[in-house]
Amino acid sequence: MPDDAEALGRAVAESTDHLRPWMGWIAEEPLAIERRREMLAGWEREWAQGGDAIFGVFVGDRVAGGGGLHCRIAPDGLELGYWIHPAFLRRGLATRVAERLADAAFTLPGITHVEIHHDKANRASAGVPRRLGFEWLGEASDEPAAPAELGIEWRWRMDRGRWRRPPSAS
Ligand SMILES: CC(C)(COP(=O)(O)OP(=O)(O)OC[C@H]1O[C@@H](n2cnc3c(N)ncnc32)[C@H](O)[C@@H]1OP(=O)(O)O)[C@@H](O)C(=O)NCCC(=O)NCCS
């Protein structure tokens, strides 16, 4: 929601050094507050129109990260993305976010699979689909979008028929 712009701005500012190696969009930061409000309003419009769904991850009233489902891989597939604030790492938060997003994706009629894509060098990101039992599809060359990326994309896939809530990630 646009009302979350200040909390999101704070979380992104605190996470900049941690995100810069992997997230291309951080190069646009810091955004002016008005621009961030417009961006959040744009995300809401996009979701309402059946497009990408972008969510904040909250711990209490603090923004602890973000996640989303992106309509860019196939008409019957969604790509799942996530980032976590450095104060909240290694406690299973990204795994829980990905799990909830996959749950949500598979409630949508016509969605048969979700994928997670990340650069091969991003070992932390690889842990999330691995822990959730996604199938590793292989690697493909890609334009590096952030400074630490090698330009080798790893792709992971979960099919609707194989999806269940893993007890380890509750
Ligand atoms: C990738 C990222 C979202 C992981 O967030 P997280 O909440 O710490 O992840 P989880 O606690 O759910 O970890 C799940 C598994 O991933 C692996 N993992 C996470 N961080 C790791 C690290 N720094 N090094 C190696 N493995 C790591 C582990 O296997 C971990 O399971 P374990 O803790 O039981 O060993 C976080 O590091 C991040 O925001 N990175 C920068 C942004 C980014 O790369 N986003 C993804 C772009 S594709």
The ligand as an SDF file (V2000), in Angstrom:
LIG
                    3D

 48 50  0  0  0  0  0  0  0  0999 V2000
   18.5590  -15.0130   -0.6610 C   0  0  0  0  0  0  0  0  0  0  0  0
   17.8830  -14.4840    0.5820 C   0  0  0  0  0  0  0  0  0  0  0  0
   16.4970  -13.9630    0.2090 C   0  0  0  0  0  0  0  0  0  0  0  0
   17.7680  -15.6180    1.6200 C   0  0  0  0  0  0  0  0  0  0  0  0
   17.0110  -15.1250    2.7230 O   0  0  0  0  0  0  0  0  0  0  0  0
   16.9360  -15.8990    4.1300 P   0  0  0  0  0  0  0  0  0  0  0  0
   15.6580  -15.4990    4.7920 O   0  0  0  0  0  0  0  0  0  0  0  0
   18.1770  -15.6910    4.8840 O   0  0  0  0  0  0  0  0  0  0  0  0
   16.8510  -17.4160    3.6470 O   0  0  0  0  0  0  0  0  0  0  0  0
   16.4160  -18.6590    4.5480 P   0  0  0  0  0  0  0  0  0  0  0  0
   16.7170  -18.3940    5.9910 O   0  0  0  0  0  0  0  0  0  0  0  0
   15.0120  -19.0250    4.1930 O   0  0  0  0  0  0  0  0  0  0  0  0
   17.4350  -19.7610    4.0170 O   0  0  0  0  0  0  0  0  0  0  0  0
   17.0550  -20.8980    3.2710 C   0  0  0  0  0  0  0  0  0  0  0  0
   18.2960  -21.6760    2.8880 C   0  0  0  0  0  0  0  0  0  0  0  0
   19.0640  -20.9410    1.9450 O   0  0  0  0  0  0  0  0  0  0  0  0
   20.4690  -21.1620    2.1690 C   0  0  0  0  0  0  0  0  0  0  0  0
   21.1150  -19.9120    2.5180 N   0  0  0  0  0  0  0  0  0  0  0  0
   20.5380  -18.7590    2.9470 C   0  0  0  0  0  0  0  0  0  0  0  0
   21.4700  -17.8140    3.1260 N   0  0  0  0  0  0  0  0  0  0  0  0
   22.6540  -18.3870    2.8110 C   0  0  0  0  0  0  0  0  0  0  0  0
   23.9800  -17.9140    2.7650 C   0  0  0  0  0  0  0  0  0  0  0  0
   24.2890  -16.6430    3.1100 N   0  0  0  0  0  0  0  0  0  0  0  0
   24.9620  -18.7630    2.3570 N   0  0  0  0  0  0  0  0  0  0  0  0
   24.6840  -20.0300    2.0050 C   0  0  0  0  0  0  0  0  0  0  0  0
   23.4250  -20.5500    2.0140 N   0  0  0  0  0  0  0  0  0  0  0  0
   22.4390  -19.7280    2.4170 C   0  0  0  0  0  0  0  0  0  0  0  0
   20.5510  -22.1850    3.2810 C   0  0  0  0  0  0  0  0  0  0  0  0
   20.5430  -23.4710    2.7060 O   0  0  0  0  0  0  0  0  0  0  0  0
   19.2690  -21.9170    4.0220 C   0  0  0  0  0  0  0  0  0  0  0  0
   18.8250  -22.9870    4.7750 O   0  0  0  0  0  0  0  0  0  0  0  0
   19.4860  -23.2040    6.2580 P   0  0  0  0  0  0  0  0  0  0  0  0
   19.4910  -21.8690    6.9540 O   0  0  0  0  0  0  0  0  0  0  0  0
   18.5710  -24.2210    6.8730 O   0  0  0  0  0  0  0  0  0  0  0  0
   20.8660  -23.7060    6.0110 O   0  0  0  0  0  0  0  0  0  0  0  0
   18.6930  -13.3220    1.2290 C   0  0  0  0  0  0  0  0  0  0  0  0
   20.0300  -13.7410    1.4420 O   0  0  0  0  0  0  0  0  0  0  0  0
   18.6990  -12.0710    0.3810 C   0  0  0  0  0  0  0  0  0  0  0  0
   17.8360  -11.1990    0.5480 O   0  0  0  0  0  0  0  0  0  0  0  0
   19.6920  -11.9380   -0.5370 N   0  0  0  0  0  0  0  0  0  0  0  0
   19.8080  -10.7390   -1.3530 C   0  0  0  0  0  0  0  0  0  0  0  0
   18.6740  -10.6240   -2.3420 C   0  0  0  0  0  0  0  0  0  0  0  0
   18.6050  -11.8280   -3.2540 C   0  0  0  0  0  0  0  0  0  0  0  0
   19.6240  -12.3790   -3.6460 O   0  0  0  0  0  0  0  0  0  0  0  0
   17.3650  -12.2070   -3.6050 N   0  0  0  0  0  0  0  0  0  0  0  0
   17.1510  -13.3140   -4.5160 C   0  0  0  0  0  0  0  0  0  0  0  0
   17.3740  -12.8510   -5.9100 C   0  0  0  0  0  0  0  0  0  0  0  0
   17.0880  -14.1570   -7.0570 S   0  0  0  0  0  0  0  0  0  0  0  0
  1  2  1  0
  2  3  1  0
  2  4  1  0
  2 36  1  0
  4  5  1  0
  5  6  1  0
  6  7  2  0
  6  8  1  0
  6  9  1  0
  9 10  1  0
 10 11  2  0
 10 12  1  0
 10 13  1  0
 13 14  1  0
 14 15  1  0
 15 16  1  0
 15 30  1  0
 16 17  1  0
 17 18  1  0
 17 28  1  0
 18 19  1  0
 18 27  1  0
 19 20  2  0
 20 21  1  0
 21 22  1  0
 21 27  2  0
 22 23  1  0
 22 24  2  0
 24 25  1  0
 25 26  2  0
 26 27  1  0
 28 29  1  0
 28 30  1  0
 30 31  1  0
 31 32  1  0
 32 33  2  0
 32 34  1  0
 32 35  1  0
 36 37  1  0
 36 38  1  0
 38 39  2  0
 38 40  1  0
 40 41  1  0
 41 42  1  0
 42 43  1  0
 43 44  2  0
 43 45  1  0
 45 46  1  0
 46 47  1  0
 47 48  1  0
M  END
$$$$
